[in-house]
């Protein structure tokens, strides 16, 4: 069994909105609905654990979705929210795919390839190319230009054998410095395979991201 943990427990503080970004609408539908629908459509996903802010758990209507088995409360940090979701996955789970609820443009193909690679290697991260020229800085000056051919942006989903992910979480202070699960698995020492994804798999972080996401969704419809 493969389980997706969709993390959507953010408050939207960086979005400057009273409504969490994952519940803002694009073309008449909440961001989170698009995200869930992609995982519902993925043949390799058997179960979904949706992680929401504690005050949203009881009011969320999961009846339109056949794969959501658990709606779990999130924690004060993203890492804690993922850990809460991990504690609620079904016991038969072999592969866990963790995805940001605010990434509604992930494709079924990206989900399928990432899970397949995790089955093969134990850990896999969806990535996208870096197109800007990246500089390292020191003392207020440019110190070096990095080779962007060797750089990738980490996307989600990130998928792991459940034993690998659980061990990576053991004894860790789940603070704000942990921005994704691959960081923990890297520290644990397990190799992580990359899966090339699309730059269109954006995360809704700022207001202009909603405009871009709507344009991309219309272009794909």
N, C-alpha and C positions, 0 to 999 in steps of 0.2 A: 504493500500500500504506500502511496505517495501523498503527502499532506502539504498544502500550501498554508503558510502563516502570512496573512495580509495584515500589515501593521498600519493602523489608521487612528492612533490615539493622540495625535498632536492637537495642540490648542489653537494653532493658527496665529501665534504671537508675531512671527516674522512676516505674516501676510497682512498685518494691520486690519484684521477683520474680526467681528464678533462671532462669525460663523467659521468653524474650522474649515480649512481649505478643501479637505476631502469631501465636504458636504456642500460646497458651492456648486452651482450648476453650470454645465456646458451644454448648450443646445437643448435646454429643458430637462437635463438629467444630471444628478449629482456625480461628481468626479468618481466617488467610490463605487458607484453602480457600474461604470465602464470597466473599472479595474476588476471587480468581482466577475463580471460577465466574461472577461478574457480567460479567467481560470476555470469558470464553469465550462467553457468551450474546449478546454485543453484535455485531450483524451487521457493523458498520463496522470492527471490530478484526480485523486479519488475522494479527498476530503479537504475542507477549508476550515481553518481556525481564524476567525476575524477578531482582531484586537482593537477595541475602541476605548475612548476615555470612559472612566467608571460611570459618569453620569449619563452616558449615551447607551450603555449596554441594554438596559431594560426597555428602552423605547425603540430600539432598532428592529425593524420588520424584516426578518430573514426568510419569510414565506415564499418570495419569488425565486429563491435560490435553492437548488436541490442538494448542493454539495456542502453547504455550511452546516457543520456538526456542532460547533461551539462558537459562541460570541463571548470573548473573555475581556476582562478589564485590563487596561494598560497600566503602566507605572509612571514614575516621574521622569524617566529617561527612555530613549528609544530602546536601549539594550535591555532595560528592565521589562519593557513591554514585550519584546521578543521572547525573553525568558519566561514571562507569564504565559505566552502562547505556547511555548515549547512544553511547558508543564501540562498543557491540556490536550496535546495531540493524542490520537487514538493509539492504543498499545501496539497495534499491528503495523504501525508506520515504519518504513525502512528509509525513505528519502524525505527530507524536509526542504521545501523551497520557501525562502523568506522574501517577501515583496513589499515595497512601499505602497501603501494605499493611494498615495498621491501621484502614482505613475500609471495613468489610465491608458497610455498608448502602447504598452507592452503588447507584443503579438503572441498568438498561440504558438507560432513556430519558435519564437525565442524561449518560451516556457518549455516546450517539448525538448529542444536541443540542450537546454541547461540541465534539466532533470536527467536526460539520457547521459550527459557527460558526468554528472555526479554519481550515477549508478556505476559508471565505468571506472572512475578515479577516486570517488569518495568525497570530492569537493569541487565545485565549479562556480565560476563567477561570470555573469554576463557583462561584457565590456563594450565600449565604443571608442573609436579613434579620437585622439586629441588633434584638433585642427589649428588651434592658435599656436604661436611661438611662445614657449614657456621659459621664463627667466627665474633663476634663483637669485636672491638678494642678500646683501650683507652690509650692515652699517648705513642703510639708506641709499645704497648703490647697487647696480646690477653686478652680480658676481660671476654669472655663468649662463650660458644658453643650453638648455637640455635638449637632447635628441628626442623629438616627439615621436619618431618611429618606434621608440622603445617605451612609450607612455600610452596608457589607456585610462579612460574614465570608467570607474566602477558603476555599474547599473544594478538593477534588480530585475528578475529574481537572482538570488544566490542560493545554490542548492547543495545539500550535504547529506551524507549518511547520518542518521540520527545519533549514532554513537559518537561520531566525530564532533558534531555540534554540541552535544551535551558535555563531553569532556572539555571542550574549549570554553564552556561557560563556568566550569567548576572553579570555585574559589576566587572569582574575579569581582572586583569592585565595579559595578555596572553604572558608571558615571557618564557624563556627557562626552567624554573623550572617545568613547566607542561609537563610531558613526556607521559601521556596518559589521556584519558577521564575519566577513573575510579577515578583518583586523584580528579578531579573536582566534580564528583558525590559523592565521599566520603565526601568532604568538605561541599557539599550541604546537606548531611545527609540522603541521600536515600540509603537503603540497596542494595547491589550488590550480586547477586547469581553467583556462579562459575559454569563453564562448563569445565569438564576435557577434555583437548586436547592432542595432540601428541607433544613430543619433536622435531619431525621432522619439525614442523612449525617454522623454523628458520627465522631470519631477516638477510638479506644480509647487513653486516656492514663492513667486512674486506675481503681482497682478497681471503683468504682461505675459506670463506663462499660460494663463487661462485663455488669452486671446490667441496665442500660438497654438495651443492644444485644440481649440475649436476649429481653427483653420486647417490643421492637420487631419482632424477627424472628418471634416467636410471633404477634404481632398481624397480621403480613402473610402468615402461612402459611394 
